[in-house]
Amino acid sequence: MWLRRVEELSQKDVALRLGISEKTVEKHIAKGMRLLADGLFAGEAGARADAIADAIADAARRRAD
C-alpha cells in the first residue's frame, strides 16, 4: 500500500521491486484497503490494526528475501 499510495509507484513497478506478480500486488492493495476500511468504519480498529501490522511485516520479510 505504501509504495502504491504514498510513493505513487505503478502496480508494475511495485511488483518488480517486491519480486511478485502484478496480480499479487492488486490483491494485496484490495485486501489492505478492506482492512483499513473495516478498521475505520466498523469500530474494530485494534483487531484490524494487528492484521495490518502482520500484512506489513509479511511484505517486509518477502522484500528482504
C-alpha positions in Angstrom: 0.0 0.0 0.0 2.8 2.4 0.9 4.6 2.0 -2.4 1.3 2.5 -4.4 -0.4 5.2 -2.4 2.4 7.2 -0.8 5.4 6.7 -3.2 3.0 6.6 -6.1 4.7 3.7 -7.9 2.8 1.9 -10.6 1.4 -1.5 -9.9 4.0 -2.9 -12.3 6.9 -1.0 -10.5 5.7 -2.3 -7.1 5.6 -5.9 -8.5 9.1 -5.6 -9.9 10.5 -4.0 -6.7 8.9 -6.7 -4.5 9.6 -9.6 -6.8 5.9 -10.6 -7.1 3.3 -10.6 -9.8 1.2 -7.6 -10.7 -1.9 -9.7 -9.8 -0.5 -10.3 -6.3 0.1 -6.5 -5.9 -3.5 -5.9 -6.9 -4.8 -8.5 -4.4 -2.7 -7.0 -1.6 -3.9 -3.5 -2.3 -7.5 -4.6 -2.3 -7.0 -6.5 1.0 -5.2 -3.6 2.6 -8.0 -1.2 1.6 -10.6 -3.6 3.0 -8.7 -3.9 6.3 -8.3 -0.1 6.6 -12.0 0.5 5.8 -13.0 -2.2 8.3 -10.8 -0.7 11.0 -12.1 2.9 10.4 -15.8 2.2 9.9 -16.5 -1.0 11.9 -15.1 0.1 15.2 -12.7 -2.8 15.3 -9.5 -0.7 14.9 -7.5 -2.8 17.4 -8.0 -6.2 15.8 -7.7 -4.7 12.3 -4.5 -2.8 13.2 -3.0 -6.1 14.2 -3.9 -7.6 10.8 -2.5 -4.6 9.0 0.7 -4.8 11.0 1.0 -8.5 10.2 0.5 -7.8 6.5 3.2 -5.1 6.5 5.6 -7.3 8.3 5.0 -10.2 5.9 5.6 -7.8 2.9 8.8 -6.6 4.5 10.0 -10.1 5.1 9.3 -11.0 1.4 11.1 -7.9 0.3 14.2 -8.8 2.4 14.4 -12.3 0.9 
